[in-house]
C-alpha cells in the first residue's frame, strides 16, 4: 500500500511534483520515487509502504520500456497472473504485484484488470496516454483535477495544496451532499474543480488531447444478472449453495493474507469480523492475530470479541480507552480526514488503527458484509414503512408538547419526519435516500442551504433488497465506510484490507437471490449459519451495534467548548455557510433534551473543524 500524486502539465516543474508527493509521506514512509519527463511536463510521484518484496526491487514508480506506473494497492493473485505472463515470454526482476500489473497492462491493456483480485489506484503512462484507474469497489481513493488541458491527481486532497493551479474553493453542491449523507458523494469532492475517479472506472488522456472514460466494472450488472438467473438459483438445494458460498468466502479471505509483513484482523465481536477470523484461523497453522478496542466508560464490545477469540484460539489483544481519550481525537480529525466525514465511528477507528500499527503492518477488517447480506436495520425499516398507506404522508405535525414529552429518549421527531418523507415519495430511489439522509430538505433550508428535492436516476428492475444493496455499495460503502478506514489506517502507515470486497466474491454474492440470503427478512442469515458451524452464536454481541461514539451526549457535555468556538453565531455569520439562528436553536434543543439527534450538529462541527484546518473560503 502506498500513496501517489502527480500531474501532466506543460508548465509543471519537478519541485512541484516532489512537494505533492511528499505531502502524502505519512501513508508511504518506506521510500519515495519520481518518474519525471520535463519535455512533456509529466510527473508520477510515489510514496512507498513496503508490503511485498521489501527490497529496492519494489521501488516505484516502476518502468518497462516507455511505460511507467505509480501504483498503490495489492493484487493478491499476482503470482497466478505472473505465471501466465511468464508463459508469454515476460521476465521479472522483482517479487511485486506492481511489476505484474505493468507488464500485464503491456500485454492485455485495460483487460488485465479482469484477471486481478485486489484493490488499487494507479496512474500509468503507456508511452502515449496517461491512465488513472481505481479498483472495482473503490477501496483505494483517487482524485483528479483537469482544467485547461492540465491534469493533476493524488490519493488524497492535501496534495493539491502544493499544485500552483489549485484554488481551494468549497463546492456548494458538495457541501450540500456532505450534509445530506455525511460524506461527499462521488464524483464530486469538497473542492470545486477536483473530482473522484469512480470505483471501477478508468480515465484516459491522450497525447493528442483526447479524453475517454471507461467503466470497466459495476455491481449493478451482476445484481441484474442475478435477477435474470433467480429461478435457476432457487431451483438448487440451499445446502449446496451454502457450501458454495462458504468456499467463495474461504478463498477470498485467504487471498488477503498475502504479505511479507505481519498481518492481523480487526475483531469487533459481530458476525462479519468473527467470520473473517474463524475462516482464517481454521486454515492456519499458527494463531491469527486479532485486535479489539473497548471503552472503559462507554459502549464496550471487547468482552464479546474476547470470548470469540478464546473460542477460536487466536492471539488476541485489547486496547481500552477512556471517553476522554476518545474525545481528544475530535480536534485532530481534520489531519486524518482532509475531506469532511461526519461518521462518528471515525473516532474509534483512528484510535484502533494507531494502536494496531504498533503490532502489525497489515490489518483486515470486515466492511462490505452488511451491504452484501442486508445487515443494516434500514432494510427492514424501509420496507416496513412502505406497508402503511401513503396518505399518512399528508398528516401535519402533532402539537409541540408531543415532541417535548416523547423525544427525551428517542429521536421521535426526526423519525416521524423521515416516515413522512418516505410516504410522500413516489419512487424507490427517493424513498431510499430519505431513509439514509442526515439532513432532509427542511433541515437544509432551515440551516441556510437549498433543498435538492427528489434525486434523479435510474430505477432498474431489481428486488427491494438488491436495489438497496446497489445503492449502499455505490453510495455509503464507497463514500463513507471505505474512506473512513483508508484514511485512518494510512495516516499511520497501516495497510487496511477488505476480505468481503473481493471482486469475484461480490460478483457471486450479487447474483445470489434475496430469498436465499435474506429469508423472511433475517439479516445476514447465511453468514450466521456458516459462522454457527464454527462457534456458538450466543458469543456474538447482540444485534447490530454500531461502532460510533455517543455523540449527542458528548455535544451536551465534553464537546461544548468546541461547539462554543466553532459554532459561534458571529463566526457562522461571518463565514456565511450556515444560519446562526438555526444552529443556536438546535444546540439549545439538544442541551434541553428536546431532541436526542446530535448527528446534524456533529456534521456542522466536523465541517467547521475541517474548514479551519484546510482554509476553505467563506461563501
Order of alpha helices (4+ residues) and beta strands (2+ residues): beta-alpha-beta-beta-beta-beta-alpha-alpha-beta-beta-beta-beta-alpha-beta-beta-beta-alpha-alpha-alpha-beta-alpha-beta-alpha-beta-alpha-alpha-alpha-beta-alpha-alpha-alpha-alpha-alpha-alpha-alpha-alpha-beta-alpha-alpha-alpha-alpha-alpha-alpha-alpha-alpha
